[in-house]
């Protein structure tokens, strides 16, 4: 009997982020492969930047400057989707570029460079399929990207060069631990896991608060895989050791939780609608963030796909959203070290953004496997009187951006 597996938009090679279910095909088992890509782009800020950054953006944060976002090589042996017994694989994906500033794990090449372009790992784990329960359980053990939200760390799986507020500030980034996807029935998947916390590794030098964290969630595979719903939660202490809240109370053992419900509806062969719901809470600072991002993807032809994203996201105390002008600011904040991060208004703000773009994939000759260009226009604003943009002078921001992803 063929088992139904949950396919991830980034696949098991990236993160279990947005899912779609499909019947496993009767194909030969996947074998070891080597591939890679280079991603670089530029974001033009037409309304003024905050200390050289596009406030509210992370991976495309530098205004009016060319960026080498990622150069990555992927070594992998995926799991066989038709496996009914034990099966094993692995993923090893180092990465160099400016995106590493926001994807580092403490204790793993986190101080290897003070420059904008740095080195890290997107993923380094072993994979296993265990023949338990209805359809078995897929397991990953090691370092892996966050499974939360509709967007991922790997650029080839995202509709836009820029990221949503949910992805930038409302969910986790990377983990060291164990993550399992158990196929209870053809309709229901159970997700469980344990890790050392967001962007941490092991032991005192790698874990910023010496505390464990965990995952839990459910997935639904409906309409023969044309409708999937993935509810995922990550929870555990995240504040670095020694962190004090507004009242001077030590809160490095206080829980933080991030939750997403990602729904993907393949309406037709051309149109796919994705809805990302998010809620984040930090007990120590009594801070909440929540919102929704709606995506629409319309395939015009083999070369051209139209993409749209609209988002509303509430940061009720100004706790989550910030900008990081220094190359190590994000890492320093994560580890509890002094940093130059900019949080211009520690007060409530509701963000809105609309992004429109194209994915252009021309035919390319070997040895390249693909080339994709992603031009976009984006408008950010706040729905109250907060003015975070252009050094605290504006309540809105308009950017035009484009990147190119060359895969081989």
C-alpha positions as CSV (number, residue, x, y, z in Angstrom):
1,X,0.0,0.0,0.0
2,X,1.4,3.3,-1.0
3,X,1.6,5.8,1.9
4,X,0.6,9.4,1.6
5,X,3.4,11.8,2.4
6,X,3.4,15.5,3.3
7,X,5.5,17.4,0.8
8,X,7.0,20.6,2.0
9,X,7.3,23.7,-0.3
10,X,11.0,23.7,0.4
11,X,11.0,19.9,0.6
12,X,12.9,18.0,3.3
13,X,16.0,19.7,2.0
14,X,15.0,23.0,3.5
15,X,12.3,23.3,6.2
16,X,8.9,21.8,6.8
17,X,7.3,25.2,6.2
18,X,4.3,25.2,3.8
19,X,3.0,21.7,3.1
20,X,1.1,20.0,0.3
21,X,0.1,16.4,0.2
22,X,0.7,14.1,-2.8
23,X,0.6,10.4,-3.5
24,X,4.0,8.9,-3.6
25,X,4.9,7.9,-7.2
26,X,6.2,4.5,-8.1
27,X,9.6,5.9,-9.0
28,X,13.1,4.6,-8.3
29,X,14.4,5.5,-4.8
30,X,16.1,8.9,-4.6
31,X,19.9,8.7,-4.6
32,X,22.8,11.0,-3.4
33,X,22.9,14.3,-5.3
34,X,24.9,17.5,-5.3
35,X,23.3,20.8,-6.3
36,X,23.6,24.5,-5.5
37,X,22.6,28.0,-6.2
38,X,23.7,31.7,-5.9
39,X,21.2,34.4,-5.0
40,X,21.9,38.2,-5.1
41,X,19.8,41.3,-5.4
42,X,19.2,44.9,-4.6
43,X,16.5,46.9,-2.9
44,X,15.9,50.5,-3.8
45,X,14.3,52.6,-1.0
46,X,12.4,55.5,-2.5
47,X,11.3,57.1,0.8
48,X,14.5,57.2,2.9
49,X,16.3,54.6,4.9
50,X,16.9,54.1,8.6
51,X,20.7,54.2,9.1
52,X,21.1,52.7,5.7
53,X,18.6,49.9,6.3
54,X,15.0,49.3,5.1
55,X,13.2,49.2,8.4
56,X,11.0,46.1,8.9
57,X,13.2,44.1,6.4
58,X,15.9,41.7,7.4
59,X,17.4,39.7,4.6
60,X,17.0,42.5,2.1
61,X,17.8,45.1,4.7
62,X,20.5,47.2,3.0
63,X,19.0,50.1,1.1
64,X,20.2,50.9,-2.5
65,X,23.1,48.4,-2.3
66,X,23.9,45.2,-4.2
67,X,23.9,42.1,-1.9
68,X,25.2,38.6,-2.2
69,X,22.4,37.0,-0.2
70,X,23.4,33.3,-0.5
71,X,25.8,31.0,-2.2
72,X,25.0,27.5,-1.2
73,X,25.9,23.9,-2.0
74,X,23.5,21.1,-1.1
75,X,24.6,17.5,-0.5
76,X,21.7,15.2,0.1
77,X,20.3,11.7,0.0
78,X,16.5,12.2,0.5
79,X,14.2,9.7,2.0
80,X,12.3,7.4,-0.3
81,X,8.7,8.5,-0.4
82,X,7.6,4.9,-1.2
83,X,9.5,3.4,1.7
84,X,7.5,1.0,3.9
85,X,10.4,-0.1,6.1
86,X,13.4,1.6,7.5
87,X,15.0,4.2,5.3
88,X,17.8,6.7,6.0
89,X,19.2,9.8,4.4
90,X,20.9,13.1,5.2
91,X,21.1,16.8,4.3
92,X,24.3,18.9,4.4
93,X,23.9,22.5,3.2
94,X,26.6,25.2,4.0
95,X,25.9,28.8,3.0
96,X,27.9,32.0,2.5
97,X,26.4,35.4,2.1
98,X,24.7,38.3,3.8
99,X,21.7,36.2,4.9
100,X,24.0,34.4,7.3
101,X,23.7,37.4,9.6
102,X,20.2,36.4,10.4
103,X,20.4,32.6,10.3
104,X,23.5,31.9,12.6
105,X,23.2,29.5,15.4
106,X,25.1,30.5,18.6
107,X,28.2,28.4,19.0
108,X,28.5,27.4,15.3
109,X,30.7,29.8,13.2
110,X,28.8,32.7,14.8
111,X,31.9,34.9,15.1
112,X,33.8,33.6,12.1
113,X,33.6,37.0,10.3
114,X,32.7,40.6,11.2
115,X,31.9,41.4,7.5
116,X,28.5,41.6,5.9
117,X,29.0,38.3,4.1
118,X,29.4,35.4,6.6
119,X,29.4,31.6,6.7
120,X,26.9,29.3,8.3
121,X,24.9,26.2,7.8
122,X,21.3,26.1,6.6
123,X,20.9,22.5,7.3
124,X,23.1,19.6,8.6
125,X,21.1,16.6,9.7
126,X,20.4,12.9,9.3
127,X,17.0,11.7,8.1
128,X,15.1,8.5,8.8
129,X,11.8,6.9,8.0
130,X,10.5,4.7,10.7
131,X,7.7,2.1,9.9
132,X,5.5,3.0,12.9
133,X,1.8,4.0,13.1
134,X,-0.3,4.3,10.0
135,X,2.1,5.7,7.4
136,X,5.3,5.8,9.3
137,X,7.3,8.6,10.8
138,X,9.8,10.9,9.1
139,X,12.5,12.1,11.4
140,X,15.3,14.6,11.2
141,X,18.1,15.0,13.8
142,X,20.6,17.8,13.7
143,X,20.5,21.4,12.5
144,X,17.5,22.4,10.4
145,X,15.6,25.6,9.4
146,X,12.4,26.5,11.1
147,X,9.3,24.6,10.0
148,X,7.0,27.5,10.9
149,X,5.4,29.9,8.4
150,X,4.7,29.9,4.6
151,X,8.2,31.2,3.8
152,X,11.6,29.6,4.2
153,X,15.3,30.3,4.5
154,X,16.0,28.9,1.0
155,X,15.2,31.5,-1.6
156,X,14.2,29.1,-4.4
157,X,11.1,28.2,-2.4
158,X,9.8,31.8,-1.8
159,X,7.7,33.9,-4.1
160,X,9.5,37.2,-3.3
161,X,12.9,38.5,-2.6
162,X,11.6,40.4,0.5
163,X,10.0,38.5,3.4
164,X,6.9,39.0,5.4
165,X,6.8,40.5,8.9
166,X,5.6,37.0,10.1
167,X,8.8,35.4,8.7
168,X,11.1,38.1,9.8
169,X,9.8,38.7,13.3
170,X,7.0,36.3,14.2
171,X,8.6,32.8,13.9
172,X,11.8,31.0,14.7
173,X,14.7,30.8,12.3
174,X,16.8,27.6,12.9
175,X,17.1,24.8,15.4
176,X,19.4,22.1,16.7
177,X,17.4,19.1,17.8
178,X,14.9,16.4,16.7
179,X,11.8,17.0,14.5
180,X,9.3,14.3,13.6
181,X,6.4,14.1,11.1
182,X,4.2,11.1,11.8
183,X,1.6,10.1,9.2
184,X,-1.2,8.9,11.5
185,X,-3.7,8.5,8.6
186,X,-3.8,9.6,5.0
187,X,-5.6,12.7,6.2
188,X,-3.7,13.6,9.5
189,X,0.0,14.2,10.3
190,X,1.3,14.7,13.8
191,X,4.4,16.9,14.3
192,X,6.5,16.7,17.5
193,X,10.1,17.7,18.3
194,X,12.6,18.9,20.9
195,X,15.4,21.4,20.4
196,X,17.7,23.8,22.3
197,X,15.7,26.9,21.3
198,X,15.7,29.3,18.4
199,X,19.2,29.8,16.7
200,X,21.1,27.9,19.4
201,X,23.2,24.8,19.6
202,X,24.2,22.8,22.7
203,X,25.9,23.3,26.0
204,X,26.5,26.7,27.7
205,X,28.4,28.4,24.8
206,X,25.7,27.3,22.3
207,X,22.5,27.7,24.3
208,X,21.8,31.3,25.4
209,X,19.7,30.3,28.4
210,X,20.5,26.6,29.1
211,X,16.9,25.6,28.5
212,X,15.2,23.2,26.1
213,X,12.3,24.0,23.8
214,X,9.9,22.0,21.8
215,X,7.6,21.6,18.8
216,X,4.0,20.4,18.4
217,X,1.5,20.5,15.6
218,X,-1.0,18.9,13.3
219,X,-1.3,18.7,9.5
220,X,-4.4,18.0,7.4
221,X,-4.2,16.7,3.8
222,X,-7.5,17.3,2.1
223,X,-9.1,17.3,-1.4
224,X,-6.5,14.8,-2.8
225,X,-3.7,17.0,-1.7
226,X,-5.1,20.2,-3.2
227,X,-5.9,21.7,0.2
228,X,-3.5,21.4,3.1
229,X,-3.5,22.9,6.6
230,X,-0.5,22.9,8.8
231,X,-0.7,24.1,12.4
232,X,2.7,24.3,14.1
233,X,3.9,25.6,17.5
234,X,7.3,26.2,19.0
235,X,7.6,27.0,22.7
236,X,10.3,27.4,25.4
237,X,12.5,30.0,27.0
238,X,14.2,32.2,24.4
239,X,15.5,35.3,26.2
240,X,19.3,35.2,26.8
241,X,20.6,34.6,30.3
242,X,20.6,37.7,32.4
243,X,17.7,39.4,30.5
244,X,15.7,41.8,32.6
245,X,12.2,43.1,31.7
246,X,10.8,46.6,32.2
247,X,10.2,45.9,35.9
248,X,13.8,44.7,36.4
249,X,12.7,41.1,36.8
250,X,15.0,38.3,35.5
251,X,13.1,36.7,32.5
252,X,15.6,34.3,30.9
253,X,13.5,31.4,32.0
254,X,10.2,32.9,30.8
255,X,8.4,31.1,27.9
256,X,8.1,32.4,24.4
257,X,5.7,30.7,22.0
258,X,5.3,31.1,18.2
259,X,2.4,29.6,16.3
260,X,1.4,29.5,12.7
261,X,-1.5,28.0,10.7
262,X,-0.5,27.8,7.0
263,X,-3.2,26.9,4.6
264,X,-2.4,26.1,0.9
265,X,-5.3,25.8,-1.6
266,X,-4.4,24.8,-5.1
267,X,-7.5,26.3,-6.7
268,X,-6.5,25.3,-10.2
269,X,-3.5,24.4,-12.3
270,X,-2.7,28.1,-12.5
271,X,-3.8,29.6,-9.2
272,X,-2.6,28.7,-5.7
273,X,-3.8,30.6,-2.6
274,X,-1.8,30.5,0.6
275,X,-2.8,32.0,4.0
276,X,-0.4,32.4,6.9
277,X,-1.8,33.1,10.4
278,X,0.7,33.9,13.2
279,X,0.7,34.5,16.9
280,X,3.7,35.1,19.1
281,X,3.9,35.7,22.8
282,X,6.7,36.4,25.3
283,X,5.8,35.8,28.9
284,X,8.7,37.8,30.4
285,X,7.8,41.0,28.6
286,X,4.0,40.3,28.4
287,X,4.4,41.0,24.6
288,X,2.2,39.8,21.8
289,X,2.4,39.8,18.1
290,X,-0.2,38.5,15.6
291,X,-1.3,38.8,12.1
292,X,-2.1,37.4,8.7
293,X,-0.4,37.2,5.3
294,X,-2.3,36.3,2.2
295,X,-0.5,35.1,-0.9
296,X,-1.7,34.5,-4.5
297,X,0.4,32.8,-7.1
298,X,-0.8,32.7,-10.7
299,X,1.1,30.8,-13.4
300,X,0.9,32.7,-16.7
301,X,3.1,30.3,-18.6
302,X,6.1,28.1,-18.2
303,X,8.4,31.2,-17.9
304,X,6.2,33.7,-16.0
305,X,4.4,33.6,-12.6
306,X,2.6,36.5,-11.0
307,X,2.9,36.8,-7.2
308,X,1.0,38.9,-4.7
309,X,1.2,39.2,-0.9
310,X,-0.9,41.3,1.5
311,X,-0.2,41.4,5.2
312,X,-1.3,42.9,8.5
313,X,0.8,42.3,11.6
314,X,0.4,43.7,15.1
315,X,3.4,44.2,17.5
316,X,1.5,45.3,20.6
317,X,4.5,46.6,22.6
318,X,7.2,47.2,19.9
319,X,9.0,44.2,21.3
320,X,9.5,42.2,18.1
321,X,10.2,44.5,15.1
322,X,13.7,46.1,14.8
323,X,16.4,46.9,12.4
324,X,20.1,45.9,12.7
325,X,22.6,48.2,11.0
326,X,25.7,46.3,12.2
327,X,26.8,43.0,10.6
328,X,26.8,41.2,14.0
329,X,23.9,43.1,15.7
330,X,21.4,40.4,15.3
331,X,23.7,37.7,16.6
332,X,24.7,39.9,19.6
333,X,21.1,40.5,20.4
334,X,20.4,36.8,20.3
335,X,23.3,36.1,22.6
336,X,22.6,38.9,25.0
337,X,25.7,40.9,24.1
338,X,25.6,44.7,23.4
339,X,24.5,45.6,19.9
340,X,23.4,48.6,17.9
341,X,20.0,47.4,16.9
342,X,17.4,50.1,16.2
343,X,14.0,49.9,17.8
344,X,12.8,53.4,17.2
345,X,9.5,53.3,19.0
346,X,8.9,50.9,21.9
347,X,5.1,51.3,21.6
348,X,2.3,49.5,19.8
349,X,2.4,49.4,16.0
350,X,0.3,47.6,13.4
351,X,2.1,47.0,10.2
352,X,0.7,46.6,6.8
353,X,2.5,45.6,3.6
354,X,1.5,44.9,0.0
355,X,4.0,43.3,-2.4
356,X,3.5,42.5,-6.1
357,X,6.1,40.7,-8.2
358,X,7.0,38.3,-11.0
359,X,8.9,35.1,-11.1
360,X,10.7,34.9,-14.4
361,X,12.3,31.6,-15.3
362,X,13.8,31.6,-18.8
363,X,15.1,28.4,-20.4
364,X,18.8,28.0,-19.7
365,X,21.5,25.7,-21.1
366,X,23.5,23.2,-19.0
367,X,25.2,22.9,-16.7
368,X,22.8,25.4,-15.1
369,X,19.5,23.8,-13.9
370,X,17.5,27.0,-13.7
371,X,17.7,30.8,-13.5
372,X,15.0,32.9,-11.8
373,X,14.5,36.6,-11.6
374,X,12.2,38.1,-9.0
375,X,11.4,41.8,-9.5
376,X,9.0,43.2,-6.9
377,X,7.4,46.5,-5.7
378,X,6.5,46.8,-2.0
379,X,4.6,49.3,0.1
380,X,5.0,49.2,3.9
381,X,3.0,51.4,6.3
382,X,1.7,51.5,9.9
383,X,-2.0,51.7,10.7
384,X,-1.5,54.0,13.7
385,X,0.7,57.0,14.3
386,X,3.9,55.0,14.7
387,X,6.7,56.4,12.4
388,X,9.5,53.7,12.2
389,X,10.6,54.4,8.7
390,X,13.3,56.9,7.5
391,X,14.9,57.4,10.9
392,X,11.5,57.8,12.6
393,X,10.2,60.5,10.2
394,X,7.7,58.5,8.2
395,X,4.8,56.1,8.7
396,X,5.3,54.4,5.3
397,X,8.0,53.1,3.0
398,X,8.1,52.3,-0.7
399,X,10.7,49.9,-2.2
400,X,11.5,48.5,-5.6
401,X,13.7,45.3,-5.5
402,X,14.9,42.5,-7.7
403,X,17.2,39.5,-7.3
404,X,18.5,36.6,-9.4
405,X,18.8,33.0,-8.4
406,X,21.2,30.9,-10.5
407,X,20.9,27.2,-9.7
408,X,23.1,24.3,-10.8
